Amino acid sequence: MENIIYPMLVSTLASEDCFEQGIDCLTLFLYYNSERGVNKQLWKLFHQIVQAVMVEQGENGGSFEKFPGIGLAIQNYISRDP
């Protein structure tokens, strides 16, 4: 399933217009796909999210307020694949 959803998530997380929806989809996918942990392909998206947070922090200083779902996505990464 990851092979199907991964390209879509990459493109939504790369777009400012769709970033929030991409985070929401990723959060739900990580939460409900917890049986096998997080595969390496989805861990690549984690770095993309962290980079988006760092860029936003540098420019405006508040990406967690702008995209509250980022915290949930990061929490799911940590809790689903410790």
Secondary structure in CASP SS format (residue, H / E / C, confidence):
PFRMAT SS
TARGET T0000
AUTHOR 0000-0000-0000
METHOD secondary structure of the structure
MODEL  1
M C 1.00
E H 1.00
N H 1.00
I H 1.00
I H 1.00
Y H 1.00
P H 1.00
M H 1.00
L H 1.00
V H 1.00
S H 1.00
T H 1.00
L H 1.00
A H 1.00
S C 1.00
E C 1.00
D C 1.00
C C 1.00
F H 1.00
E H 1.00
Q H 1.00
G H 1.00
I H 1.00
D H 1.00
C H 1.00
L H 1.00
T H 1.00
L H 1.00
F H 1.00
L H 1.00
Y H 1.00
Y H 1.00
N C 1.00
S C 1.00
E C 1.00
R C 1.00
G C 1.00
V C 1.00
N C 1.00
K H 1.00
Q H 1.00
L H 1.00
W H 1.00
K H 1.00
L H 1.00
F H 1.00
H H 1.00
Q H 1.00
I H 1.00
V H 1.00
Q H 1.00
A H 1.00
V H 1.00
M H 1.00
V H 1.00
E H 1.00
Q H 1.00
G H 1.00
E H 1.00
N C 1.00
G C 1.00
G C 1.00
S H 1.00
F H 1.00
E H 1.00
K H 1.00
F C 1.00
P C 1.00
G H 1.00
I H 1.00
G H 1.00
L H 1.00
A H 1.00
I H 1.00
Q H 1.00
N H 1.00
Y H 1.00
I H 1.00
S H 1.00
R H 1.00
D C 1.00
P C 1.00
END
